[in-house]
Amino acid sequence: MKTKLLMTWDIRPGLETAYLNFVMHEFGPALGRLGLKLIEAWYTVYGDAPQILASAEAESAQSMERILQDDEWQNLKEKLLHYVVHFRQKVVPSSE
């Protein structure tokens, strides 16, 4: 069964341009190399919610577990944390 990784965060003020460059040129492609398919990303403009909600999908729960334990994922997440605050992640079954 496919499994989703749900991630939320807020972009650090003043780092918006650097964040966008990182996400487009490094974060997104690295997810693909790890075996995750980025399936959606939402930007909250108004309200009391995380600024970004993104989800990526793995082919199975076992694949997701392997990916999240991989050093490349840990390094990628650490780089993301340079640009964002309030990062959270949750693994859930995919509805597809």
Buried (B, 14 or more C-beta within 10 A) or exposed (E): EBBBBBBBBBBBEEBEEEBEEBBEEEBBEBBEEBBBEBBEEEEEEEEEEBBBBBBBBBBEBEBBEBBBEEEEBEEBBEEBEEBBEEBEEEBEEBEE
